[in-house]
Amino acid sequence: MSGGILPRILQSWWAPRRIVRSLVAMSEAQKVVLLMLAMLIILIAQAPGHSRAATLNPSIPFEARFGGALLAVMFLMPLFAYAVSWLVAVLSRLTPWRIDGPDSRLALFWALLAVAPAMLLQGLVGAFVGPGPALTMVQIICGLGFLFIWGAGLSALARRK
């Protein structure tokens, strides 16, 4: 695999199985870094929307909105991501395709990081254009992209019983 993390993020949109397989040797500490980097980018992506909302409704200032987002994205979402990856690993035992905990975490954390640049676009569209078809389209692309990359990563790392 040539290049660093940015080319891999871009390639994840059309070849996620190959990219996730190339990351299997990552340590748990590196996986945590992936998760926290994804959360940081997602937090930054929300800032323009919070700024717009604070301008339209000044009863809740930007600082309060962003502080709540900081708590949710940087502290609660990582716990939720670990819980979801654990649940996927446990539920996979009911299927013929088994995925262990570390591989489940890798697939989820990588999907979050790979979709984070699209989340930046979503934040900008939400802030500058506001609610409407453009924002809905970007949200659909982000959601489907996340599901595609996560699902492909899970299938690439799953082992047959």
Secondary structure, 3 states (H helix, E strand, C coil): CCCCHHHHHHHCCCCHHHHHHHCCCCCHHHHHHHHHHHHHHHHHHHHHHHHHHHHHCCCCCHHHHHHHHHHHHHHHHHHHHHHHHHHHHHHHHHCCEECCHHHHHHHHHHHHHHHHHHHHHHHHHHHHCCCCHHHHHHHHHHHHHHHHHHHHHHHHHCEEC
